[in-house]
Amino acid sequence: MSESTDGADAVESGPRSEKPVVVVVEPETKGNVGTIARAMKNFGLSDLKLVNPPDLHPDDEAYGFAGHAREDVLPNAETVTFDEVVETYHTVGTTAITAEDSRSHVRWPYKTPEEVEESLRTVDTRTALVFGREGRGLNNEELARLDEVCSIPASEEYPVLNLGQAATVLMYELRDLTVEKTQLPDVERHRADEADVERLHDVFEGFVALAEHRDHKRPKTRRMLRRVLGRAHPTDREVSTLTGLFRKATAQLEDREKLLERQDADEGY
């Protein structure tokens, strides 16, 4: 497997030249890696990225399960870090467990695969579909760093899908963006670069540190903004405006804190 490289810019319509990349975090079963690679081949995807994967060899079950994907998808799979994925792409993480509400923003709000397709077809963005481990999936810390959360509706008696199954279902729902020849709606806007969005999150974190004095509220507030931006697909101008606004507000709060410290000092506190 080769090391990671950046892809090209996306196009406006039809099956996208900048199609979603598929990321599997710490896969434990080689056969599941092969199954995902095969599903990618079925639905017109080719860019597979693996975080801390097992060693894959042409004579093991990963290649045995991959079908024709053994010829290109698996040999070209890239080893990346989770940080690289978050910093480079608009991320859609998948989870089976969504037992939360609006008071928490780790696994809620979430979209179905159909809703993910509807969202992605209206923007021009580099997207990563992120899947977790077979037994445990993506943990809360990882999900908190992703932009959107997707869950596949299933029976309440047994909602947990096999990793390969979950990946196949999601890629099938995105097929109009990757395979079909139907005309897609015009792209409404271009999503801001992920580096700029992450810079906004950094600035917002500094603002929250000054504006919210309750430590336990800060992580939830930061996750709330990440979920809002994940759904909104902000433009360059929107991200730039929000970044500037939070920088000014942070500077004013810092000046206020300094003024209060001087007043306390003058009064002998």
Secondary structure per residue as TSV (DSSP state, phi and psi in degrees):
chain	resnum	aa	ss	phi	psi
A	1	M	-	360.0	141.5
A	2	S	E	-92.7	167.7
A	3	E	E	-80.3	162.5
A	4	S	-	-73.0	148.8
A	5	T	-	-139.2	157.9
A	6	D	-	-78.9	150.3
A	7	G	-	-92.7	-172.4
A	8	A	-	-91.7	174.7
A	9	D	-	-74.5	157.1
A	10	A	-	-82.0	168.5
A	11	V	-	-113.4	175.7
A	12	E	S	-80.9	-44.5
A	13	S	S	-146.6	173.9
A	14	G	S	71.6	-176.2
A	15	P	S	-55.0	124.2
A	16	R	-	-70.7	138.7
A	17	S	S	-73.0	-32.4
A	18	E	S	-96.1	75.7
A	19	K	-	-80.5	161.1
A	20	P	-	-57.5	144.2
A	21	V	E	-91.2	156.5
A	22	V	E	-113.2	127.3
A	23	V	E	-119.0	128.7
A	24	V	E	-117.0	120.9
A	25	V	E	-91.8	118.3
A	26	E	S	47.9	56.7
A	27	P	-	-63.2	138.8
A	28	E	-	-102.0	-27.0
A	29	T	-	-112.8	120.0
A	30	K	H	-61.9	-34.1
A	31	G	H	-61.1	-35.2
A	32	N	H	-67.7	-35.1
A	33	V	H	-62.1	-42.9
A	34	G	H	-65.0	-39.8
A	35	T	H	-63.0	-42.2
A	36	I	H	-65.3	-42.2
A	37	A	H	-60.5	-40.0
A	38	R	H	-64.5	-44.0
A	39	A	H	-61.8	-37.6
A	40	M	H	-59.7	-44.6
A	41	K	H	-62.6	-40.9
A	42	N	H	-58.9	-37.8
A	43	F	T	-112.7	26.3
A	44	G	T	77.5	19.0
A	45	L	-	-106.5	150.9
A	46	S	-	-139.5	-14.0
A	47	D	-	-97.2	98.9
A	48	L	E	-104.8	129.5
A	49	K	E	-124.8	138.1
A	50	L	E	-124.6	131.6
A	51	V	E	-101.2	117.8
A	52	N	S	50.0	58.7
A	53	P	-	-85.6	165.6
A	54	P	-	-73.0	164.2
A	55	D	-	-67.9	130.8
A	56	L	-	-111.8	129.7
A	57	H	-	-126.8	150.1
A	58	P	T	-58.3	-18.4
A	59	D	T	-102.1	10.5
A	60	D	S	-105.6	-177.6
A	61	E	H	-70.0	-21.7
A	62	A	H	-58.6	-47.5
A	63	Y	H	-72.1	-31.2
A	64	G	H	-66.1	-34.9
A	65	F	H	-85.4	-11.5
A	66	A	S	-82.0	-14.4
A	67	G	G	59.5	-136.5
A	68	H	G	-70.8	-12.0
A	69	A	G	-68.4	-12.6
A	70	R	G	-66.8	-17.1
A	71	E	G	-83.5	-25.9
A	72	D	T	-142.6	-47.2
A	73	V	T	-63.2	-53.0
A	74	L	T	-66.2	-48.4
A	75	P	T	-60.0	-27.0
A	76	N	T	-98.2	7.1
A	77	A	-	-60.4	141.3
A	78	E	E	-109.8	138.9
A	79	T	E	-89.3	124.6
A	80	V	E	-132.7	172.1
A	81	T	-	-102.6	159.4
A	82	F	H	-61.7	-38.2
A	83	D	H	-59.9	-41.9
A	84	E	H	-61.1	-40.2
A	85	V	H	-63.6	-47.7
A	86	V	H	-62.9	-38.9
A	87	E	H	-77.3	-19.9
A	88	T	H	-103.8	-31.6
A	89	Y	S	-123.2	158.6
A	90	H	E	-76.7	121.0
A	91	T	E	-107.3	136.8
A	92	V	E	-121.8	107.4
A	93	G	E	-92.2	149.5
A	94	T	E	-111.7	142.4
A	95	T	-	-152.1	149.4
A	96	A	S	-92.7	-22.6
A	97	I	-	-99.3	119.2
A	98	T	-	-133.1	28.7
A	99	A	-	-76.9	62.9
A	100	E	-	-139.1	174.2
A	101	D	-	-137.0	-164.9
A	102	S	T	-66.1	-9.7
A	103	R	T	-79.9	-12.5
A	104	S	-	-132.8	145.0
A	105	H	-	-125.4	30.5
A	106	V	S	-85.7	-51.0
A	107	R	S	-116.4	10.7
A	108	W	-	-143.4	141.9
A	109	P	S	-75.5	153.2
A	110	Y	-	-124.0	160.6
A	111	K	B	-114.5	152.7
A	112	T	-	-79.4	164.2
A	113	P	H	-56.0	-37.2
A	114	E	H	-63.2	-39.9
A	115	E	H	-70.3	-32.4
A	116	V	H	-62.5	-43.9
A	117	E	H	-61.5	-44.0
A	118	E	H	-62.1	-37.3
A	119	S	H	-70.0	-45.7
A	120	L	H	-71.9	-26.2
A	121	R	T	-72.1	-13.4
A	122	T	T	-98.3	-2.0
A	123	V	E	-134.1	157.6
A	124	D	E	-104.5	99.2
A	125	T	-	-148.5	153.7
A	126	R	-	-88.1	115.9
A	127	T	E	-116.3	142.6
A	128	A	E	-119.7	126.4
A	129	L	E	-90.9	114.3
A	130	V	E	-108.3	123.3
A	131	F	E	-116.7	148.1
A	132	G	-	-101.4	-162.6
A	133	R	B	-71.2	156.2
A	134	E	T	-60.0	-48.3
A	135	G	T	-84.0	-32.8
A	136	R	T	-120.0	-13.5
A	137	G	B	67.1	-156.5
A	138	L	S	-84.8	135.5
A	139	N	-	-83.8	171.9
A	140	N	H	-62.8	-36.7
A	141	E	H	-63.6	-41.2
A	142	E	H	-68.5	-45.6
A	143	L	H	-61.7	-33.2
A	144	A	H	-64.7	-21.8
A	145	R	T	-93.8	-5.8
A	146	L	S	-93.3	158.0
A	147	D	S	-80.9	-39.0
A	148	E	E	-137.1	158.2
A	149	V	E	-122.2	134.4
A	150	C	E	-119.8	138.1
A	151	S	-	-133.5	139.4
A	152	I	-	-93.5	118.4
A	153	P	-	-59.6	131.9
A	154	A	-	-150.8	177.9
A	155	S	-	-61.2	136.5
A	156	E	T	-62.8	-25.9
A	157	E	T	-69.2	-29.6
A	158	Y	S	-156.3	78.5
A	159	P	-	-83.5	-6.8
A	160	V	-	-87.3	118.0
A	161	L	-	-92.1	152.2
A	162	N	-	-59.1	147.6
A	163	L	H	-54.7	-47.8
A	164	G	H	-64.2	-37.4
A	165	Q	H	-64.3	-47.0
A	166	A	H	-59.2	-43.8
A	167	A	H	-63.7	-40.9
A	168	T	H	-64.4	-43.5
A	169	V	H	-61.4	-46.4
A	170	L	H	-65.1	-43.0
A	171	M	H	-66.2	-34.6
A	172	Y	H	-61.7	-43.4
A	173	E	H	-66.4	-23.8
A	174	L	T	-92.8	8.4
A	175	R	H	-60.8	-31.7
A	176	D	H	-63.7	-23.0
A	177	L	H	-88.5	-12.4
A	178	T	H	-125.2	-21.5
A	179	V	T	-128.8	-51.4
A	180	E	-	-62.4	153.5
A	181	K	-	-96.5	5.1
A	182	T	S	-67.2	151.8
A	183	Q	-	-74.8	128.6
A	184	L	-	-91.4	155.3
A	185	P	-	-59.2	152.8
A	186	D	-	-58.7	142.8
A	187	V	-	-67.0	126.3
A	188	E	-	-77.3	-34.4
A	189	R	E	-163.3	162.6
A	190	H	E	-100.6	122.0
A	191	R	B	-66.6	142.3
A	192	A	-	-59.3	153.2
A	193	D	-	-58.8	143.9
A	194	E	H	-61.9	-33.1
A	195	A	H	-62.1	-38.2
A	196	D	H	-70.8	-37.3
A	197	V	H	-64.7	-42.1
A	198	E	H	-66.2	-33.7
A	199	R	H	-64.0	-39.5
A	200	L	H	-61.0	-42.4
A	201	H	H	-62.4	-38.4
A	202	D	H	-63.9	-44.5
A	203	V	H	-64.3	-42.3
A	204	F	H	-62.6	-36.6
A	205	E	H	-60.9	-42.2
A	206	G	H	-64.6	-37.4
A	207	F	H	-64.3	-46.0
A	208	V	H	-63.2	-35.8
A	209	A	H	-60.7	-31.1
A	210	L	H	-92.1	-35.7
A	211	A	H	-84.2	-29.0
A	212	E	-	-112.7	107.7
A	213	H	-	-86.3	-6.8
A	214	R	-	-91.3	109.9
A	215	D	G	-56.2	-39.3
A	216	H	G	-70.7	-16.1
A	217	K	G	-85.6	-22.6
A	218	R	H	-63.0	-48.8
A	219	P	H	-59.4	-40.2
A	220	K	H	-64.8	-39.7
A	221	T	H	-65.0	-41.3
A	222	R	H	-65.9	-40.8
A	223	R	H	-65.7	-35.5
A	224	M	H	-59.5	-45.5
A	225	L	H	-63.7	-40.1
A	226	R	H	-61.6	-40.4
A	227	R	H	-68.0	-40.3
A	228	V	H	-62.3	-47.9
A	229	L	H	-67.4	-33.7
A	230	G	H	-62.1	-37.2
A	231	R	H	-79.7	-31.1
A	232	A	H	-83.7	-22.5
A	233	H	-	49.6	64.8
A	234	P	-	-66.1	150.0
A	235	T	B	-82.3	171.9
A	236	D	H	-55.3	-46.7
A	237	R	H	-64.9	-41.5
A	238	E	H	-63.6	-43.3
A	239	V	H	-65.8	-42.1
A	240	S	H	-63.1	-42.3
A	241	T	H	-64.5	-45.4
A	242	L	H	-65.4	-39.9
A	243	T	H	-61.4	-46.0
A	244	G	H	-63.6	-39.9
A	245	L	H	-62.9	-46.9
A	246	F	H	-69.4	-31.6
A	247	R	H	-64.1	-45.0
A	248	K	H	-64.6	-42.5
A	249	A	H	-64.5	-39.3
A	250	T	H	-64.4	-43.1
A	251	A	H	-62.2	-40.0
A	252	Q	H	-65.8	-39.6
A	253	L	H	-65.2	-39.7
A	254	E	H	-63.4	-42.6
A	255	D	H	-63.0	-39.2
A	256	R	H	-64.3	-42.1
A	257	E	H	-62.1	-42.0
A	258	K	H	-64.7	-40.1
A	259	L	H	-63.4	-43.5
A	260	L	H	-64.3	-37.4
A	261	E	H	-65.1	-40.7
A	262	R	H	-66.3	-40.5
A	263	Q	H	-63.7	-41.5
A	264	D	H	-63.1	-40.6
A	265	A	H	-64.1	-42.9
A	266	D	H	-65.8	-32.2
A	267	E	T	-88.5	-0.2
A	268	G	T	85.5	16.3
A	269	Y	-	-79.2	360.0
